[in-house]
């Protein structure tokens, strides 16, 4: 992955790049098509081209032609804030639709296996069904709330007596030994590369309003989308990445010491937010802006609310609240 970064940085700065033998693989992950050495790449190709009538000929077209997902203003100057609402992706109602689509494109094989705390499990189950691939999912015990969705999708899954997704990785070895392919959201660079494309989409949206972000606030899970957005907007505008990790437990987030690949590539300030603080963020968003955002989204918004520095804040809201309602009880 490190060999990709200089080429991607030049592409971000100049808006074009001629692929060589090394960078062609990297750009294939960004453009979601095979790039050949010698091909001239232009950033404009990555701009969304949505159907104004929102009529789609296939579920995959619903995903890729459904972009861009909305960008919502959730804070006024001098601490202006914009949030990317990723639950408008159709399969898992989360940013993990983008990630999982890129992961599946990057590998070959008809039997796929993955460990997930929720959104990747749903997205991979849907994409497996659409593409004729058999999928098996391992869930940590804390992710039982997605089992009903997996039952509806008819995907094989197993709940393990572990708390974190990374603790469950050991269990896929027998499946891989029997011929299954691990999509590997934790190590497969497709996770990072596809979110350079997400960053271009966001930049395209913000530029329509003449806006350049000063800060990017994003939750840390695999660190794929947070690192990619931090890298892109850091290169383009000198924006600072603020990575949010849980002080206790927040679905989809984990601490950097548990091991994250891509966050190491980007200068970042890492901050702690608790479950209760994330829930405060969820409530504040709902009561002021009318959106029912998920807990990792609430964590990002909570961090924005306690920031004092002036500037433009960009946040990623990975998913909405509905799948987490069983975790909340009466709040």
C-alpha positions in Angstrom: 0.0 0.0 0.0 2.8 2.4 0.8 4.0 2.3 -2.8 0.5 3.7 -3.9 0.6 6.8 -1.8 3.0 9.0 -3.8 1.0 8.4 -7.0 -2.3 9.0 -5.3 -1.0 12.2 -3.7 0.1 13.5 -7.1 -3.3 12.6 -8.6 -5.1 14.5 -5.8 -2.9 17.6 -6.3 -3.0 17.7 -10.1 -6.3 16.0 -10.9 -4.7 13.7 -13.4 -2.1 11.0 -13.6 -0.6 8.6 -16.1 -0.7 5.1 -14.6 2.5 3.0 -14.6 3.0 -0.7 -13.8 3.0 0.0 -10.0 0.2 2.5 -9.7 -2.2 0.8 -12.1 -3.3 -1.7 -9.4 -3.7 1.2 -6.9 -5.9 3.2 -9.2 -8.0 0.2 -10.2 -9.2 0.2 -6.5 -10.1 3.8 -6.7 -11.8 3.8 -10.2 -13.5 0.4 -9.6 -12.4 -0.8 -13.0 -9.2 -2.3 -14.4 -6.6 0.4 -15.1 -3.9 -0.4 -17.6 -0.3 1.0 -17.5 -0.1 4.1 -19.7 -3.7 5.1 -19.2 -4.3 8.8 -18.4 -6.6 9.2 -15.5 -8.6 12.3 -14.8 -10.3 13.0 -11.5 -13.5 14.1 -13.3 -14.2 10.4 -14.1 -14.8 9.9 -10.3 -17.5 12.6 -10.1 -20.9 11.1 -9.6 -23.4 11.0 -12.5 -26.7 10.2 -10.8 -29.9 9.5 -12.7 -32.1 12.5 -12.1 -35.2 10.2 -12.3 -33.7 7.7 -9.9 -34.7 4.7 -12.0 -32.3 1.8 -11.8 -32.0 -1.4 -13.9 -30.4 -3.5 -11.3 -29.5 -3.6 -7.6 -25.8 -2.9 -8.3 -26.8 0.1 -10.4 -28.9 1.2 -7.4 -25.7 1.3 -5.4 -23.2 2.8 -7.8 -25.6 5.2 -9.7 -27.2 6.1 -6.4 -24.1 8.1 -5.4 -23.7 10.8 -4.2 -25.2 10.2 -0.8 -26.4 13.4 0.8 -24.3 16.0 2.5 -26.2 17.8 5.2 -25.2 21.1 7.0 -25.3 20.5 10.7 -23.4 23.4 12.1 -23.1 27.1 11.4 -20.1 29.4 11.1 -17.7 30.1 12.7 -17.7 26.3 13.3 -19.5 25.3 10.2 -20.2 21.6 9.9 -21.3 19.2 7.1 -22.2 15.5 7.5 -22.1 12.8 4.9 -25.2 10.6 5.4 -24.0 7.2 4.4 -27.2 5.3 5.4 -28.5 6.3 2.0 -26.5 3.4 0.6 -29.2 0.7 -0.1 -28.0 -2.7 1.2 -26.7 -2.3 4.7 -27.8 1.3 5.0 -24.2 2.2 5.7 -20.9 3.3 4.3 -19.9 -0.4 4.3 -21.8 -1.0 1.1 -19.0 1.0 -0.6 -16.3 -0.9 1.2 -17.8 -4.3 0.7 -18.4 -3.8 -3.0 -14.7 -2.8 -3.4 -13.6 -5.8 -1.4 -15.6 -8.3 -3.5 -14.4 -6.7 -6.7 -10.8 -7.1 -5.5 -10.8 -10.9 -5.0 -11.8 -14.0 -6.9 -13.7 -17.0 -5.6 -17.3 -18.2 -5.2 -17.1 -18.8 -1.4 -16.5 -15.8 0.8 -15.9 -15.5 4.5 -15.7 -12.5 6.8 -15.8 -11.4 10.4 -18.1 -8.4 11.0 -19.7 -6.4 13.8 -22.7 -5.7 11.6 -22.7 -3.6 8.5 -20.2 -5.6 6.4 -22.1 -8.7 7.4 -25.3 -7.4 5.8 -23.6 -5.8 2.8 -21.6 -8.9 2.0 -24.7 -11.1 2.4 -26.6 -9.0 -0.1 -23.7 -8.7 -2.6 -23.1 -12.5 -2.3 -26.7 -13.1 -3.3 -26.6 -10.7 -6.2 -23.3 -12.1 -7.5 -24.0 -15.8 -7.0 -21.4 -16.3 -4.2 -21.8 -18.3 -1.1 -21.1 -16.3 2.1 -20.3 -17.2 5.7 -20.2 -14.6 8.4 -18.7 -14.7 11.9 -20.2 -12.2 14.4 -18.8 -11.2 17.8 -21.3 -11.7 20.6 -22.0 -8.0 20.8 -23.3 -8.0 17.2 -26.3 -10.3 17.8 -28.6 -7.4 16.8 -27.9 -8.1 13.1 -28.8 -11.8 13.2 -32.5 -11.1 12.2 -31.3 -9.4 9.0 -28.9 -12.2 8.2 -31.7 -14.7 8.8 -33.9 -12.8 6.3 -31.0 -12.9 3.8 -30.5 -16.6 4.3 -26.8 -16.3 4.9 -24.8 -18.8 7.0 -23.5 -17.2 10.1 -22.1 -18.0 13.5 -22.0 -15.9 16.7 -18.8 -16.3 18.6 -18.1 -15.8 22.3 -15.7 -12.9 21.7 -16.3 -9.2 22.1 -14.4 -7.7 19.1 -14.3 -8.5 15.4 -10.5 -8.8 15.4 -10.7 -11.5 18.1 -12.9 -13.6 15.8 -10.3 -13.7 12.9 -8.8 -16.9 14.2 -12.1 -18.7 13.5 -12.0 -18.2 9.7 -8.8 -20.2 9.2 -10.7 -23.5 8.8 -13.0 -22.0 6.2 -10.0 -20.6 4.2 -8.3 -24.0 4.5 -11.4 -25.5 2.8 -11.2 -23.1 -0.1 -13.1 -20.0 1.1 -11.7 -16.6 0.3 -11.4 -14.0 3.1 -12.6 -10.6 1.9 -10.5 -9.2 4.8 -11.9 -5.7 5.6 -9.0 -5.3 8.1 -6.1 -5.7 5.7 -7.4 -5.6 2.1 -6.3 -2.2 0.6 -9.5 -2.0 -1.4 -11.0 -0.7 1.9 -8.7 2.4 1.8 -8.6 2.9 -1.9 -12.4 3.0 -2.5 -12.7 5.8 0.0 -10.3 8.0 -1.9 -13.2 7.8 -4.4 -15.6 8.7 -1.5 -13.5 11.7 -0.7 -13.6 12.9 -4.3 -17.3 12.6 -4.2 -17.5 14.7 -1.0 -15.1 17.3 -2.4 -17.2 17.5 -5.6 -20.3 18.2 -3.4 -18.5 20.8 -1.1 -16.9 22.5 -4.1 -20.4 23.2 -5.5 -20.9 25.5 -2.4 -17.3 26.9 -2.5 -16.4 25.0 0.7 -13.1 23.6 1.8 -12.9 21.5 5.0 -10.5 22.4 7.8 -11.1 19.3 9.8 -12.4 15.8 9.1 -14.0 13.9 12.0 -14.5 10.2 11.5 -14.9 7.1 13.6 -12.1 4.5 13.7 -13.1 0.9 13.0 -10.9 -0.6 10.3 -9.7 2.9 9.7 -10.3 2.5 5.9 -12.7 5.5 5.3 -11.3 7.7 8.1 -7.7 7.4 6.8 -8.6 7.8 3.2 -10.6 11.0 3.8 -7.9 12.3 6.1 -5.3 11.6 3.4 -7.3 13.2 0.6 -8.4 16.3 2.4 -5.0 16.6 4.1 -3.2 16.6 0.7 -5.8 18.8 -1.1 -6.5 21.4 1.6 -4.3 20.8 4.6 -7.3 19.5 6.6 -6.6 17.8 10.0 -8.0 14.3 10.7 -9.7 13.8 14.1 -10.2 10.1 14.6 -12.8 9.0 17.2 -12.2 5.8 19.2 -14.4 4.4 22.0 -13.4 4.8 25.6 -15.6 1.8 26.4 -17.7 0.3 23.6 -19.4 1.8 20.6 -20.7 -0.5 17.8 -18.4 -0.5 14.8 -15.6 1.4 16.5 -12.5 0.2 18.2 -9.3 1.5 19.8 -6.1 2.1 17.8 -4.1 -0.3 20.0 -6.3 -3.2 18.8 -4.5 -2.9 15.5 -5.4 -0.7 12.5 -3.6 -0.7 9.1 -4.4 2.6 7.4 -4.5 5.1 10.2 -0.7 4.8 10.3 -0.5 6.5 6.9 -2.1 9.7 8.0 -1.3 12.3 10.7 -4.3 12.2 13.0 -5.5 13.4 16.4 -7.2 10.4 18.1 -9.8 11.2 20.7 -11.9 9.1 23.1 -15.7 9.1 23.2 -17.8 6.9 25.4 -21.0 5.1 24.6 -23.0 7.5 26.7 -21.4 10.5 25.0 -22.1 8.9 21.6 -25.8 8.5 22.6 -25.8 12.2 23.7 -24.6 13.0 20.1 -27.4 10.9 18.6 -30.0 12.7 20.7 -28.6 16.1 19.9 -28.7 15.4 16.2 -32.2 14.0 16.3 -33.6 16.9 18.3 -31.9 19.7 16.4 -31.6 18.3 12.8 -34.2 15.6 12.7 -31.9 12.8 11.6 -31.7 9.4 13.4 -28.0 8.7 13.1 -26.2 5.6 14.4 -24.0 5.5 17.4 -20.7 6.0 15.6 -22.3 9.0 13.9 -23.3 10.3 17.3 -19.8 9.9 18.5 -18.4 12.0 15.6 -21.1 14.7 16.2 -20.4 14.7 20.0 -16.7 15.3 19.2 -17.7 18.2 16.9 -19.9 19.8 19.6 -17.0 19.9 22.1 -14.5 21.4 19.6 -13.7 25.1 20.1 -11.6 25.8 17.0 -13.2 27.8 14.2 -13.3 26.4 10.7 -15.2 24.0 8.5 -15.8 20.5 9.9 -16.6 17.5 7.7 -18.0 14.5 9.4 -18.9 11.0 8.1 -22.1 9.5 9.6 -21.6 5.8 8.7 -25.1 4.5 9.3 -28.5 5.3 10.9 -29.9 4.3 14.3 -32.5 1.7 13.5 -30.4 -1.5 13.7 -29.2 -0.3 17.1 -32.5 0.3 18.8 -32.4 -3.1 20.6 -29.2 -1.9 22.3 -30.8 1.3 23.7 -33.8 0.2 25.6 -35.6 3.3 27.0 -33.2 6.2 26.8 
